[in-house]
Amino acid sequence: MLLLFLSAPGFGAMPIVARVAYADGVDLTTMLFLRLALAGVLMATVMLARGFRWLLGRNLRLLMAMGAPGQAGMSGTSILSSW
């Protein structure tokens, strides 16, 4: 529940951060890369702290195939809407 409440301000601040980054010359690809890389590092940190096992093999490939296009599309659309 704590992570849910911590994520809400992040989603609310995303258009503001995107607008500031765009004004400084950051393009959409760089913005998406930085956002998703930061999310990956945070997720890995939480997984290690809680002792979760990493997905491997077929399960990892399936989840990446389902999640990556949707996440990138949603993030890209959200960022583009604030420019």
C-alpha positions in Angstrom: 0.0 0.0 0.0 2.9 2.3 0.7 4.3 1.9 -2.8 0.9 2.7 -4.2 0.8 6.0 -2.3 4.4 6.8 -3.3 3.7 6.2 -7.0 0.8 8.7 -7.3 3.0 11.8 -6.9 5.4 10.4 -9.5 2.7 10.0 -12.1 1.3 13.5 -11.3 4.8 15.0 -11.6 5.6 13.3 -14.9 4.1 15.9 -17.2 5.9 18.7 -15.2 9.2 16.9 -15.5 8.6 16.2 -19.2 7.9 19.8 -19.9 11.1 21.0 -18.1 13.2 18.3 -19.8 11.7 19.2 -23.2 12.6 22.9 -22.6 16.2 21.8 -21.9 16.3 19.9 -25.2 15.6 16.3 -24.1 13.9 14.3 -26.8 11.2 11.6 -26.3 13.5 8.6 -26.7 15.9 9.9 -24.1 13.1 10.8 -21.7 11.6 7.3 -22.0 15.0 5.6 -21.6 15.8 7.6 -18.4 12.3 7.1 -16.9 12.2 3.3 -17.5 15.9 2.8 -16.5 15.1 4.6 -13.2 12.0 2.4 -12.7 14.1 -0.7 -13.4 16.7 0.2 -10.9 14.0 1.0 -8.2 12.2 -2.3 -9.0 15.4 -4.3 -8.7 16.3 -2.6 -5.4 12.8 -3.5 -4.0 13.1 -7.1 -5.3 16.5 -7.5 -3.7 15.4 -6.0 -0.4 12.4 -8.3 -0.2 14.3 -11.4 -1.4 12.2 -12.0 -4.5 13.7 -14.3 -7.2 14.4 -13.1 -10.7 12.3 -14.5 -13.5 14.2 -16.5 -16.0 13.6 -18.1 -19.4 10.2 -18.3 -21.0 8.4 -16.5 -18.2 10.8 -13.5 -18.5 10.4 -13.4 -22.2 6.6 -13.5 -22.1 6.3 -10.8 -19.5 8.7 -8.6 -21.4 6.9 -9.1 -24.7 3.6 -8.2 -23.0 4.8 -5.3 -20.9 7.4 -3.5 -22.8 5.3 -2.2 -25.7 2.4 -1.2 -23.5 4.6 0.6 -20.9 6.6 2.4 -23.6 3.4 3.3 -25.5 1.7 4.6 -22.3 4.7 6.5 -21.2 5.4 8.0 -24.6 1.8 9.1 -25.0 1.7 10.6 -21.5 5.0 12.5 -22.1 3.9 13.7 -25.6 0.6 15.0 -24.3 2.5 17.4 -22.0 4.6 18.9 -24.7 
